Amino acid sequence: MAEADSNHAGGEVWTSKLAFVLAAAAAAIGLGSLWRFPYVAGANGGGAFVILYIVFVLLICVPLMIAEMAMGRRGHGSVIGTMERLVKAEGASPAWRAIGWLSLAIPFFGLSYYSVVAGWGVDYARLAIVQGFGGLDAAGSRAVFEGAIGSPGRQAFLQFAFIAAVAVVVALGVRRGIEVVSKVKMVALFVVLIGLVGYNAVTIGLSPALRFLFYPDFSAMTGTGVLTALGQALFSTAIGVGVLMTYAAYLPRGVSLPQSAMIVSGSVIFIAMMAGLAIFPAVLFYGLAPTEGPNLIFVTLPVAFGGMPGGRLVSIAFFGLIALGAFTTAVGMLEPVVAWLMERTGWKRAPVALGTALAIYAVGLPSLLSFNLLKDVHPLNALPPFAGKTFFEILDFGIADLLLPLNALLIAVFAGWAIRRTMTPEVTDLKDGGFRLWHVLLAFVSPAAIIGLMIHILA
């Protein structure tokens, strides 16, 4: 498994280390950081949750990121091809190939429902441009949201347009598509978030939000909150989704995996904190509830935007950011599936990308209809973990709470134990003490933490 550029999957290779880091960060930073982090932080008390989240990213997720990137760089192929090569080279059990199949199933089915929420972001960006949110109270904002998600035709069109645009970028390839969009997204992300935080600092002040986000009250922290912080760390760093393994297969020579993992994880943490400072100042200033949950972005924030000076421009920037953030994550989720189908069939990238996107869209329609025509349908009522859940909730729970932690656990055990001869200091770009610390965190700490999370979820 030589590391010559010609051996890279499909002949693709990033133009530079910076291109890889930006693409990996752009794939990781999406709705997990911009939508999910603020509401789970708000629901779990703020400061103590934030500190635990950062600790988990650094101690659990960074070692896993290094392992997944190292596996991808050694395998030089799709997630399936990489696992087959690693298993064969190490003489490991063929059962470990399940990591590859999970790394396909998670992005395929995950994107099918992720694109539904992404469609909401696109819809709200449109609403912000067309009419704004002026004069909305809590009831009016909820009515707007329910009206939006209750319109199956409009949401189906937005979801289709979103996935089609994602497919076009993936069809253009690593350099002309994914790289270009990732660079644009990361620059726009930093500029818009810094602008929103600066606006908040000048107009309404940051002190209450800073206190809420960074002043820890561990007495209010529960065991559930601790495990939620771990789950959020895994969710927001794209571990086990297949994207890190796939993107690492396109790596040029001389790229440090630990350095790349630290930059990506640092970007994820920074953007999550900035998202909090973009959202919570307005929520707290206008006396709204930071514990609103998933509705925080689409129900609570429009009320704040409607009441603030220049709120329409702020809402356009914010919801445009949500849509853009979701877009590059969706690109990262589509690429592992496309890479495998190209490897398997020998077909060209464009038809594979477009065909895969169409299949994902079709699979995602029941999730989209879970908020209108199928909102009272609970197909797995007979199974206790899924009782009372709609199609959307089944996929969300099954992917984010079950399969993603399971795949992260398998990656930790596989890289930490099953292929120890392959995971050398040279392969991981770690030296002596750093390598030993990485192995302890990967082989012992990460599995224990993830098993605890899964027991809690299934209890």
LINLIN-V231763 format. One record per helix or strand of 2 or more residues. SS is the DSSP state (H for helix, E for strand). FROM is the first residue (numbers start at 1). TO is the last residue. Records with the same first field share a line. If there is no record, write none. Layout:
# LINLIN-V231763
SS->FROM-TO  FROM-TO
This chain:
# LINLIN-V231763
H->5-7  9-11  17-28  31-43  47-75  79-90  94-130  138-149  152-171  173-203  207-214  218-220  223-236  243-248  257-285  293-296  300-307  311-345  349-369  384-386  391-418  425-428  432-458
